[in-house]
């Protein structure tokens, strides 16, 4: 097994989700710190355009989006499982809701002016402005909740999570599953990154107790790696052929009339509209894979989940 390399930064909520999954799986991993905002030349050298955080690198294979990364880590180490057999459908559906609806309500609340002022209290004024402009560009295709609306929704969602946490140590039982990690990271940001706003959780003490149990899982065994070393590792490796990589399904599923071998682009539906272009080498029930080449990283395969991403022939993009 090649090294698991996570490209991330400390304040990234979705990175916290994956850091905890790595700890839950007791998988050693290497940490490459990336900028929170563009430009991200080292990351883009690997992904070909995708800039969202985090990205998991395994040799010359790059896995984008935490939903797909969770599937990869489940394949690397099936136990303890993220997807208990009797909950496989419901925990995935809940995680998708948590990564989208819950997350955006939480962050709309967290980054209201008082929260943003706390996050950037020790940074120069231009840092806060640059972050705001970067996120505005990333959310061009989204309708974002205003702080008041986000606060109302977040309060309601916290009560619903409390109803689940009242019944079990974790959301669906005595052991954590993917639903816990997906629900946790926006709440983690409230508790750990904007503590002046964390009083919104006080009326739901079972949420605090649940969050403490998730936090206690930890991040596992991590060592630091430079971006240059990660790129060199990609250049020295060969990407795994489709069907032999860390994605379990390989059967071609054509929903677009686009043949394998076609030059295509893959673009997030919302939040970060940068496209990755390359040769389509896999389009399965769950994911797309592109073959692309970079002057620094060499030949790489970049993988995306189907859900949440748009596939187009390059000449139609």
C-alpha positions as CSV (number, residue, x, y, z in Angstrom):
1,X,0.0,0.0,0.0
2,X,1.4,3.4,-1.0
3,X,1.3,6.3,1.4
4,X,-1.9,8.1,2.0
5,X,-1.2,11.8,1.4
6,X,-3.8,14.4,2.5
7,X,-3.6,17.8,0.9
8,X,-5.5,20.1,3.4
9,X,-5.3,23.0,5.8
10,X,-6.0,23.3,9.5
11,X,-9.2,25.4,9.5
12,X,-10.8,23.4,6.6
13,X,-14.0,21.8,7.9
14,X,-14.1,19.1,5.2
15,X,-10.5,18.3,6.0
16,X,-11.4,17.8,9.7
17,X,-14.0,15.2,8.5
18,X,-11.3,13.2,6.7
19,X,-8.7,13.7,9.4
20,X,-11.1,12.1,11.8
21,X,-12.0,9.3,9.4
22,X,-8.2,8.5,9.1
23,X,-8.1,8.4,12.9
24,X,-11.2,6.2,13.1
25,X,-9.6,3.8,10.6
26,X,-6.2,4.0,12.4
27,X,-4.5,4.7,9.1
28,X,-1.2,6.4,9.1
29,X,-1.1,9.4,6.7
30,X,1.1,12.2,5.4
31,X,0.0,15.8,5.7
32,X,0.6,18.4,2.9
33,X,-0.5,21.9,4.0
34,X,-2.1,23.9,1.2
35,X,-3.3,27.5,1.0
36,X,-6.9,28.2,2.0
37,X,-7.4,30.4,-1.0
38,X,-6.2,30.5,-4.6
39,X,-3.7,30.3,-6.1
40,X,-2.8,26.7,-5.3
41,X,-0.2,25.9,-7.9
42,X,1.0,22.7,-6.2
43,X,-2.4,21.2,-5.7
44,X,-3.6,22.2,-9.2
45,X,-0.4,20.6,-10.7
46,X,-1.8,17.3,-9.4
47,X,-5.6,17.8,-10.0
48,X,-5.5,19.8,-13.2
49,X,-7.9,22.5,-11.9
50,X,-9.9,21.1,-9.0
51,X,-9.1,23.4,-6.0
52,X,-11.5,22.3,-3.2
53,X,-10.1,20.9,0.1
54,X,-9.1,18.2,0.9
55,X,-7.6,16.0,-1.8
56,X,-6.3,12.5,-1.1
57,X,-3.2,11.4,-3.0
58,X,-2.1,7.8,-3.3
59,X,0.9,7.6,-5.6
60,X,-0.2,9.1,-8.9
61,X,-3.9,8.7,-8.2
62,X,-5.8,11.8,-6.8
63,X,-9.2,11.4,-5.1
64,X,-11.4,14.5,-5.0
65,X,-14.4,15.2,-2.7
66,X,-14.7,13.8,0.8
67,X,-17.6,11.5,-0.2
68,X,-15.3,9.7,-2.6
69,X,-12.3,9.8,-0.2
70,X,-14.5,8.0,2.4
71,X,-15.2,5.2,-0.1
72,X,-11.4,4.9,-0.8
73,X,-10.5,4.7,2.9
74,X,-13.3,2.2,3.5
75,X,-11.6,0.1,0.7
76,X,-8.2,0.5,2.2
77,X,-9.3,-0.6,5.7
78,X,-12.9,-2.0,5.8
79,X,-13.0,-2.2,9.6
80,X,-14.2,-0.4,11.5
81,X,-16.7,0.3,8.8
82,X,-18.1,3.7,7.8
83,X,-21.1,2.0,6.3
84,X,-22.7,-0.6,8.6
85,X,-24.6,-3.1,6.5
86,X,-28.0,-2.4,8.1
87,X,-27.5,1.4,7.7
88,X,-25.7,1.6,4.4
89,X,-28.4,3.5,2.6
90,X,-29.6,5.8,5.3
91,X,-26.1,6.8,6.6
92,X,-25.1,7.8,3.0
93,X,-28.2,9.8,2.5
94,X,-27.8,11.5,5.9
95,X,-24.1,12.2,5.1
96,X,-25.0,13.8,1.8
97,X,-27.6,16.1,3.6
98,X,-25.0,16.9,6.3
99,X,-22.3,17.8,3.8
100,X,-24.6,20.1,2.0
101,X,-27.7,21.5,3.7
102,X,-26.4,21.3,7.3
103,X,-22.9,22.4,6.4
104,X,-24.1,25.6,4.6
105,X,-26.4,26.5,7.4
106,X,-23.6,26.0,9.9
107,X,-21.1,28.1,7.9
108,X,-23.6,30.8,7.1
109,X,-23.9,31.1,10.9
110,X,-20.2,30.6,11.7
111,X,-18.9,33.2,9.2
112,X,-21.4,36.0,10.0
113,X,-19.4,39.2,10.6
114,X,-18.8,38.4,14.3
115,X,-17.4,35.0,13.5
116,X,-15.3,36.2,10.6
117,X,-13.8,38.9,12.8
118,X,-12.8,36.2,15.3
119,X,-11.2,34.0,12.6
120,X,-9.2,36.8,11.2
121,X,-8.5,38.7,14.4
122,X,-4.8,38.1,14.2
123,X,-4.5,38.4,10.5
124,X,-3.8,41.6,8.4
125,X,-7.0,43.2,7.0
126,X,-6.0,42.1,3.5
127,X,-6.2,38.5,4.5
128,X,-9.9,38.7,5.5
129,X,-10.6,40.6,2.3
130,X,-8.8,38.0,0.1
131,X,-10.6,35.1,1.8
132,X,-14.0,36.8,1.3
133,X,-13.3,37.4,-2.4
134,X,-12.1,33.9,-2.9
135,X,-15.2,32.4,-1.3
136,X,-17.4,34.8,-3.2
137,X,-15.9,33.5,-6.5
138,X,-16.3,29.9,-5.4
139,X,-20.0,30.4,-4.6
140,X,-21.0,32.2,-7.8
141,X,-23.4,29.4,-8.8
142,X,-24.9,29.1,-5.3
143,X,-27.7,30.7,-3.4
144,X,-26.3,31.2,0.1
145,X,-28.3,31.7,3.3
146,X,-28.0,35.1,4.9
147,X,-26.8,35.0,8.5
148,X,-30.3,35.3,10.0
149,X,-31.8,32.6,7.9
150,X,-28.7,30.4,8.5
151,X,-29.0,30.9,12.2
152,X,-32.6,29.8,12.2
153,X,-31.9,26.7,10.1
154,X,-28.9,25.8,12.2
155,X,-30.8,26.0,15.4
156,X,-33.4,23.6,14.0
157,X,-30.9,21.2,12.7
158,X,-29.0,21.1,16.0
159,X,-32.3,20.1,17.7
160,X,-32.8,17.3,15.3
161,X,-29.3,16.0,15.8
162,X,-29.9,16.3,19.5
163,X,-32.9,14.0,19.1
164,X,-30.6,11.4,17.6
165,X,-27.8,11.9,20.1
166,X,-30.2,11.6,23.0
167,X,-30.8,7.9,21.9
168,X,-27.2,6.7,21.3
169,X,-23.6,7.5,21.8
170,X,-23.4,8.2,18.1
171,X,-26.1,9.3,15.6
172,X,-27.1,5.8,14.4
173,X,-26.0,3.6,17.3
174,X,-23.2,2.7,19.7
175,X,-20.5,3.1,17.0
176,X,-19.7,6.0,14.7
177,X,-20.4,5.8,10.9
178,X,-20.0,8.2,8.0
179,X,-23.0,10.2,9.2
180,X,-21.2,11.2,12.3
181,X,-18.2,12.5,10.5
182,X,-20.3,14.4,7.9
183,X,-22.5,16.0,10.6
184,X,-19.6,16.9,12.8
185,X,-17.3,19.1,10.8
186,X,-19.6,22.2,10.5
187,X,-20.3,21.9,14.3
188,X,-16.5,21.5,14.8
189,X,-16.0,24.8,13.2
190,X,-18.5,26.4,15.5
191,X,-16.9,24.9,18.6
192,X,-13.3,25.2,17.7
193,X,-12.9,28.0,15.2
194,X,-15.5,30.5,16.3
195,X,-16.0,29.8,20.0
196,X,-17.7,33.2,20.6
197,X,-20.6,31.9,18.6
198,X,-20.7,28.4,20.1
199,X,-23.4,29.3,22.6
200,X,-25.9,28.3,19.9
201,X,-25.1,24.7,20.9
202,X,-25.8,25.2,24.6
203,X,-29.6,24.4,24.4
204,X,-28.7,21.0,23.0
205,X,-26.2,19.5,25.5
206,X,-26.4,16.0,23.9
207,X,-24.9,17.5,20.7
208,X,-21.9,18.8,22.8
209,X,-21.5,15.3,24.4
210,X,-21.7,13.6,21.0
211,X,-19.2,16.1,19.5
212,X,-16.8,15.4,22.3
213,X,-17.0,11.7,21.6
214,X,-16.3,12.3,17.9
215,X,-13.5,14.6,18.7
216,X,-11.9,12.0,21.0
217,X,-11.4,9.7,18.0
218,X,-8.5,11.9,17.0
219,X,-6.5,12.1,13.8
220,X,-4.3,9.1,14.1
221,X,-0.6,8.9,13.1
222,X,0.4,11.8,10.9
223,X,3.7,12.9,9.5
224,X,4.5,16.1,7.6
225,X,5.3,16.1,3.9
226,X,6.2,19.0,1.6
227,X,4.2,19.7,-1.5
228,X,7.3,19.3,-3.7
229,X,7.9,15.8,-2.2
230,X,4.2,14.9,-2.8
231,X,4.5,16.0,-6.5
232,X,7.8,14.1,-6.8
233,X,6.1,11.0,-5.4
234,X,3.3,11.3,-8.0
235,X,5.9,11.8,-10.8
236,X,7.8,8.7,-9.7
237,X,4.7,6.5,-9.5
238,X,2.4,4.9,-12.1
239,X,-1.3,5.5,-11.7
240,X,-3.3,2.4,-11.1
241,X,-5.3,1.0,-14.0
242,X,-9.1,1.3,-13.8
243,X,-10.4,-1.6,-11.9
244,X,-7.2,-2.1,-10.0
245,X,-7.2,1.2,-8.0
246,X,-8.9,2.0,-4.7
247,X,-12.4,2.3,-6.2
248,X,-14.2,-1.0,-6.2
249,X,-16.5,-0.6,-9.2
250,X,-15.2,-0.6,-12.7
251,X,-18.1,-1.4,-15.1
252,X,-18.8,1.4,-17.6
253,X,-22.1,3.2,-17.1
254,X,-22.8,5.6,-20.0
255,X,-25.4,8.2,-19.1
256,X,-24.0,10.9,-21.3
257,X,-23.3,9.4,-24.7
258,X,-19.6,10.0,-24.0
259,X,-17.2,7.1,-24.9
260,X,-14.2,6.2,-22.9
261,X,-11.1,7.8,-24.4
262,X,-12.9,11.1,-25.0
263,X,-11.4,14.4,-23.9
264,X,-13.8,15.6,-21.2
265,X,-14.1,18.1,-18.4
266,X,-15.5,17.4,-14.9
267,X,-16.8,20.4,-12.9
268,X,-18.4,20.6,-9.5
269,X,-22.1,21.4,-9.7
270,X,-21.7,24.2,-7.2
271,X,-19.0,25.7,-4.8
272,X,-15.8,25.9,-6.8
273,X,-16.5,25.9,-10.5
274,X,-13.0,25.2,-11.7
275,X,-13.0,22.3,-14.2
276,X,-10.5,19.5,-14.6
277,X,-9.9,18.3,-18.2
278,X,-8.4,15.0,-19.3
279,X,-9.1,11.7,-21.0
280,X,-12.1,9.8,-19.7
281,X,-10.9,6.4,-18.6
282,X,-13.7,5.4,-16.2
283,X,-17.4,6.3,-15.8
284,X,-18.9,3.9,-13.4
285,X,-21.9,3.8,-11.2
286,X,-20.1,5.8,-8.6
287,X,-17.3,7.8,-10.1
288,X,-15.4,9.3,-13.0
289,X,-11.7,9.0,-13.6
290,X,-9.6,11.2,-15.9
291,X,-6.1,10.6,-17.3
292,X,-4.0,13.8,-17.5
293,X,-0.4,14.8,-17.7
294,X,1.4,17.6,-15.9
295,X,4.9,18.9,-16.4
296,X,5.7,18.5,-12.7
297,X,3.5,15.6,-11.6
298,X,3.7,13.5,-14.8
299,X,0.9,11.1,-15.7
300,X,-1.8,11.1,-13.1
301,X,-5.4,9.8,-12.7
302,X,-7.9,12.1,-11.1
303,X,-11.1,10.7,-9.6
304,X,-14.4,12.3,-8.8
305,X,-17.7,11.0,-7.5
306,X,-20.6,11.1,-9.9
307,X,-23.0,12.8,-7.5
308,X,-22.3,16.5,-7.4
309,X,-20.2,16.7,-10.6
310,X,-20.9,17.5,-14.2
311,X,-19.3,15.5,-17.0
312,X,-19.1,17.1,-20.5
313,X,-17.2,16.4,-23.7
314,X,-14.3,19.0,-23.8
315,X,-15.6,20.4,-27.1
316,X,-19.0,21.1,-25.5
317,X,-17.6,22.7,-22.3
